Amino acid sequence: MVMKAVEVMGTVNEQGQLCLDTPLAVTEKTRVKIIVLLSEDEDEELTESAQKSFRQGWQDAMTGNTLPVCQLWEGIDAE
C-alpha cells in the first residue's frame, strides 16, 4: 500500500471528533490513516521546527530512509 502524507490543522471537539480547518483535496472515497499530534498547552500551536521535524521524519519513513535501531548507537560511547 502506497500512502501520501497530507498536513492539515484541525480541532477536536468535546465528543472527540476531529474537525479539519480546511477540506482535503481528495476526489474519491478512500480510507485514510490519521496521526494526531496534541499540544500539551491548548493555546500553543505546534512550533515551526516541530512541524518541520515531523514532516522530515514522515517523509523518511514513507521512503524507507531509515536505519535499524541497533545502528543508531554505533560509535556512541555511553558511560
C-alpha positions in Angstrom: 0.0 0.0 0.0 1.4 3.4 -1.0 0.4 6.3 1.1 0.9 10.1 0.7 1.2 12.4 3.6 -1.0 15.5 3.8 -0.7 18.0 6.6 -3.8 19.9 7.8 -4.7 21.6 11.1 -8.0 20.9 12.9 -9.8 20.9 16.2 -11.0 18.0 18.4 -14.5 18.8 19.9 -15.9 17.7 23.2 -17.2 14.4 21.7 -13.6 13.6 20.5 -14.5 14.2 16.8 -11.9 15.8 14.6 -12.9 18.8 12.5 -10.4 19.9 9.9 -9.8 23.6 9.3 -9.8 23.1 5.5 -11.2 20.2 3.4 -8.9 17.6 2.0 -8.3 17.8 -1.8 -9.5 14.2 -2.3 -11.7 13.5 -5.3 -12.8 9.9 -4.4 -13.9 7.9 -1.4 -10.8 6.4 0.2 -9.6 5.1 3.6 -7.1 7.2 5.4 -4.6 6.8 8.3 -4.8 9.6 10.9 -1.9 10.6 13.1 -2.8 13.3 15.6 -0.3 15.5 17.4 -1.7 17.0 20.5 -0.3 20.2 22.1 0.1 20.0 25.9 -0.7 23.7 26.1 -4.1 24.2 24.3 -3.2 27.8 23.5 0.1 26.9 21.9 0.2 25.6 18.3 3.0 23.3 17.2 6.1 25.3 16.5 7.5 25.5 13.0 10.6 23.5 14.0 8.4 20.6 15.3 6.3 20.7 12.2 9.4 20.6 10.0 10.9 17.7 12.0 7.7 15.7 11.8 7.4 16.3 8.0 11.0 15.2 7.5 10.6 12.1 9.7 7.3 11.2 8.0 9.0 11.6 4.6 12.0 9.5 5.7 9.6 6.8 7.0 7.5 6.7 3.8 10.5 6.5 1.5 12.3 3.9 3.6 15.1 6.2 4.5 15.6 4.7 8.0 18.2 2.8 10.0 17.8 -0.2 12.3 17.8 0.9 16.0 20.9 -1.1 16.7 22.9 1.0 14.2 21.8 4.3 15.7 24.1 3.9 18.8 27.1 2.6 16.9 30.2 4.8 17.7 28.5 6.5 20.6 30.2 5.9 23.9 27.7 5.5 26.8 29.0 5.7 30.3 
